Amino acid sequence: MKMEIRLVLGASAIALMALGSAASAQDCPRGDLDARYCDRDGDLVADIPEDPAQWIDPDPLIFAYTPVEDPAVYKTAWSDFLDYLKEKTGKEVVFFPVQSNAAQIEAMRSGRLHISGFNTGSNPLAVNCAGFRPFTIMASKDGHFGYEMEIITYPGSGIEKVEDIKGKQLAFTSPTSNSGFKAPSAILKADYDMIPERDFEPVFSGKHDNSILGVANHDYPAASIANSVMHRMIERGVITPDQVKSIYKSQTFPTTGFGVVYNLKPELQEKIKEAFFTFDWEGSSLQKEFEKSGEGQFIPMNYKDFWEVIRKIDAANGVSYTCQ
C-alpha cells in the first residue's frame, strides 16, 4: 500500500514562504528536506541559517507536547520543566495544547511553535517539512528508552491472535503515527499478508488514548497502540489491566523526540538544550507523570541514527511526504 502524507499549510505558513525562498536560492544540499532548508553537514536535519538576519529570538517561547492524550493533563505535567526553561532562557514560556499531529507540524513550519516533542512517526515529517531539530528523548534512569507497538483487544472479543482480526475492525490512530499506523501496517503486510480494506476494516480514532479506551469499552475489537501510553493510562486508573489484552508486541522504537525549530538564534538553542539536560526530575511534575512509563531523564540523541528504523518503516509502507 503506497501512501502519500501531505502537510497542508495554513495562511500563516504561506505568508512565510519568502523566508524559505532564500534557502531555495542557495546552492545547498538538502536530501529529503523541504526546499527552504539546507543540510551541509549531512545529519539529515535542517542547518541553522548562516545569515543572522534569518534567526529568530521570540518572547514568549511556545512549547508543545505531542497530542497523544488529554492536553490538560500534560500542561500540568510539564509545568515544572517550563518554569525551569523560563529561568534558563530568561523568556516567558507558553504551553500550546495541540490537537493533532498535522496542526503541530504546521504550527512549527509557520513560525508559531518553537520547542516541541513530536511523536515517533511524526518526526520525519516535522524534520523534513517544519525544520525541526530533535536532540533528546526521555529515558529511564539507567538509560533505557523507547516503547513497543502492541495490538490489543478485549477479553471475550473472539480475537486470540493477529490472524483473528481478519474480517473485523482494527483501530489506528492517525496516518503520521508510527505505532498507531505505520509500523502495524508494515508488520501486518510483511508477516501476516494482511492489508487494510482487503483483510480488515481500518478505522482512525485520532489519538492513542481514544484507541485504548475504545478497546476497553468494546467500541473497537482491536487497536494498534503505543504501550507507553497504555501503561500511563493504567497507572492513572483510566483503564484497568483486565479490560485489555495484548496479542502482538513489536521491537522497541524510539519514543517522542524533543527539539527546536531550526532558525532560533543559536545561543537560544544552546540554552534550551542545557535546560533539557540539566533539569532535575526528582520531585517534579514531570517525574510524577512520566515515571508511570519508566522515564526519569532526558538523554542526547540524533535523528539520523535513532530514527533510521522509522525511516525504513516509511519506506516499506511506500510513504512519501509532500510539503505544501
C-alpha positions in Angstrom: 0.0 0.0 0.0 1.5 3.3 -1.1 0.6 6.3 0.9 1.5 10.0 0.4 1.2 12.1 3.6 0.7 15.7 2.7 1.1 18.6 5.0 -1.4 21.2 4.0 -0.3 24.6 5.3 -2.5 27.4 6.5 -2.3 31.1 5.6 0.3 31.8 8.3 2.7 29.4 6.7 2.1 30.7 3.2 2.9 34.2 4.5 6.4 33.0 5.5 7.2 31.5 2.1 9.5 34.4 1.5 11.8 33.2 4.3 12.1 29.9 2.5 12.9 31.4 -0.8 16.3 32.5 0.5 17.3 28.9 1.3 15.8 27.7 -2.0 18.0 30.1 -3.9 21.2 28.9 -2.2 23.3 26.1 -3.7 23.0 23.8 -0.7 22.5 20.0 -0.3 19.2 19.1 1.4 18.3 15.4 0.8 14.7 14.9 1.7 14.4 18.3 3.3 12.0 20.9 2.0 13.5 23.5 -0.4 13.7 26.2 2.3 16.3 24.2 4.3 19.9 23.2 3.8 21.8 20.2 5.2 25.5 20.9 4.7 26.7 18.6 7.5 24.7 15.6 6.3 22.9 14.9 9.6 19.5 14.9 7.8 18.1 17.8 9.7 17.9 21.5 8.7 21.0 23.6 9.4 20.8 26.7 11.4 20.8 29.6 8.8 24.2 31.1 8.2 22.7 34.6 7.8 22.0 36.1 11.3 19.2 38.1 9.7 17.2 34.8 9.4 17.5 34.0 13.1 14.5 34.5 15.4 14.6 35.3 19.1 11.0 35.1 20.2 9.5 36.0 23.5 7.4 34.2 24.6 8.7 30.8 23.6 5.9 28.4 22.6 6.2 24.8 23.7 4.0 21.8 22.6 3.9 18.2 23.6 2.7 15.5 21.1 -1.1 15.3 21.1 -1.4 11.7 22.3 -3.7 12.3 25.3 -5.7 14.9 27.1 -3.7 18.2 26.7 -4.8 19.4 30.2 -3.0 16.5 31.8 0.2 17.4 30.1 0.0 21.1 30.7 0.2 20.2 34.4 2.9 17.6 33.9 5.2 20.0 32.0 4.7 22.9 34.4 7.9 22.5 36.5 10.0 22.0 33.4 8.6 25.0 31.7 9.3 27.1 34.8 12.9 25.9 34.6 13.1 26.6 30.9 11.9 30.2 31.6 14.7 30.5 34.2 17.4 29.2 31.8 16.3 31.3 28.8 15.1 34.4 30.5 11.9 34.3 28.5 8.3 33.6 29.1 7.3 30.0 28.0 3.7 29.1 27.0 2.3 25.6 26.7 0.5 25.2 23.4 -2.1 22.3 23.6 -2.1 20.9 20.1 -5.0 18.7 18.9 -3.4 16.9 16.0 0.0 15.9 14.6 -0.7 17.9 11.4 -1.6 21.1 13.4 1.6 20.7 15.5 3.8 20.4 12.4 2.1 23.3 10.6 2.5 25.5 13.7 6.3 24.9 13.7 6.6 25.4 10.0 4.7 28.7 10.1 6.8 30.1 13.0 4.2 29.7 15.7 5.9 26.9 17.6 9.5 27.0 18.8 10.1 24.0 21.1 8.3 20.7 20.8 8.1 17.0 21.3 6.9 15.2 18.2 5.8 11.6 18.4 7.9 8.9 16.8 6.0 8.7 13.5 5.7 12.4 13.1 9.4 13.1 13.5 10.4 12.6 9.8 7.6 14.9 8.6 8.5 17.5 11.2 12.2 17.3 10.3 11.7 17.5 6.6 8.7 19.9 6.4 9.0 22.1 9.5 12.7 22.5 10.1 12.5 20.5 13.4 15.9 19.8 15.0 15.4 17.0 17.5 18.2 16.4 20.1 16.8 14.5 23.1 14.4 11.8 24.2 13.2 10.6 27.6 14.9 7.6 29.1 14.8 5.6 32.3 17.3 6.4 35.0 19.6 3.6 33.8 19.5 4.9 30.2 16.9 2.6 28.6 14.4 4.3 26.3 11.7 3.6 23.8 8.3 1.8 23.6 6.7 -1.0 21.8 3.8 -1.1 19.4 1.1 -3.5 20.7 -2.0 -4.8 19.1 -4.6 -5.1 21.8 -8.1 -6.5 22.1 -10.5 -7.1 25.0 -11.3 -10.3 26.7 -14.2 -12.1 25.0 -13.7 -10.3 21.7 -13.1 -13.6 19.9 -9.6 -12.4 18.9 -6.8 -14.6 20.3 -4.2 -14.0 17.7 -3.4 -11.4 15.0 -5.0 -13.5 12.2 -8.3 -13.4 14.0 -8.6 -9.7 13.1 -9.4 -10.7 9.5 -12.9 -9.6 8.7 -13.1 -7.3 11.7 -12.2 -3.7 12.5 -8.7 -2.6 13.5 -8.4 0.9 15.0 -5.4 3.0 14.0 -4.7 6.5 15.5 -3.5 8.7 12.6 -1.5 8.2 9.4 1.5 10.0 10.8 1.8 7.8 13.9 4.4 5.1 14.0 2.8 2.7 16.4 -0.7 3.9 15.6 -0.4 3.2 11.9 2.9 2.9 10.0 4.6 0.1 12.0 1.5 -2.1 12.3 0.7 -1.6 8.6 4.2 -2.7 7.6 4.2 -5.7 10.0 0.7 -6.9 9.1 1.6 -6.8 5.4 5.1 -8.4 5.7 4.5 -11.0 8.4 0.8 -11.9 8.1 -0.1 -10.9 4.5 -2.9 -8.7 5.9 -3.8 -5.5 4.1 -6.3 -2.8 5.2 -9.7 -2.9 3.3 -8.9 -6.3 1.8 -8.5 -8.2 5.0 -9.9 -6.0 7.7 -11.7 -2.6 8.2 -9.3 0.2 9.2 -10.7 3.0 11.3 -8.9 6.0 12.7 -9.5 7.1 16.3 -7.3 10.2 16.2 -5.2 9.5 19.4 -3.7 6.6 21.3 -5.9 7.1 24.3 -9.0 7.1 22.1 -8.0 3.7 20.7 -7.2 2.3 24.1 -10.4 3.5 25.6 -12.3 2.3 22.5 -11.0 -1.3 23.0 -11.5 -1.2 26.8 -15.1 -0.1 26.2 -15.7 -2.6 23.4 -16.1 0.1 20.8 -13.3 -1.4 18.7 -12.5 -5.1 18.7 -8.7 -4.4 18.3 -6.3 -1.5 18.0 -2.6 -0.8 17.4 -1.2 1.4 20.1 2.0 2.7 21.9 2.3 0.7 25.1 3.9 3.6 26.9 0.6 5.5 26.6 -1.4 2.4 27.8 0.9 2.0 30.8 0.4 5.6 31.9 -3.4 5.2 31.5 -3.4 2.2 33.7 -1.3 3.9 36.3 -3.7 6.9 36.4 -6.7 4.5 36.7 -8.2 5.5 33.3 -8.5 1.8 32.5 -7.7 -1.4 34.4 -5.4 -4.1 33.1 -8.1 -6.7 32.9 -10.0 -4.6 30.3 -7.5 -5.2 27.6 -5.1 -7.9 26.4 -2.2 -7.9 24.0 -1.9 -10.2 21.0 1.2 -8.7 19.5 4.3 -6.8 20.7 6.9 -5.2 18.4 10.6 -4.4 18.7 11.4 -1.3 20.7 11.1 2.0 18.9 12.4 5.4 19.9 9.9 7.5 21.8 8.9 11.2 21.4 11.8 13.3 20.1 12.2 16.8 21.6 13.9 19.7 19.9 13.6 23.2 18.4 12.8 24.9 15.2 15.9 25.4 13.0 16.0 29.2 12.9 16.0 30.0 16.6 19.0 32.1 17.5 22.0 29.7 18.1 22.6 30.9 21.6 19.0 30.4 22.4 19.1 26.9 21.0 22.0 26.1 23.3 20.2 27.5 26.4 17.2 25.3 25.6 19.4 22.2 25.2 21.0 23.0 28.5 17.6 23.2 30.2 16.7 19.7 29.0 19.9 18.2 30.1 20.2 19.9 33.5 16.6 19.7 34.6 16.3 17.9 38.0 13.4 15.4 37.7 13.4 14.5 41.4 10.0 15.5 42.9 8.9 17.4 39.8 5.6 17.3 38.0 7.4 15.7 35.0 8.6 12.9 37.2 5.1 12.4 38.7 3.6 11.8 35.2 6.4 10.1 33.2 7.7 7.7 35.9 4.5 5.9 35.2 6.1 4.7 32.0 9.6 4.4 33.4 11.1 7.7 32.3 13.4 9.6 34.6 15.8 11.8 32.5 16.5 13.4 29.1 19.3 11.8 27.1 21.1 13.1 23.9 20.1 11.6 20.6 20.4 12.3 16.9 17.7 11.9 14.2 20.0 10.3 11.7 20.7 7.2 13.8 17.8 6.9 16.3 15.1 7.3 13.6 16.7 5.0 11.0 14.2 2.2 11.8 11.3 4.6 11.4 12.5 5.8 8.0 12.8 2.1 7.0 9.2 1.5 8.1 8.1 4.5 6.0 10.0 3.1 3.0 8.3 -0.3 3.5 4.9 1.4 3.5 5.7 3.4 0.4 5.2 6.6 2.3 6.3 9.8 0.7 6.0 13.2 2.2 4.9 16.3 0.4 5.1 19.7 2.0 2.6 22.2 0.6 
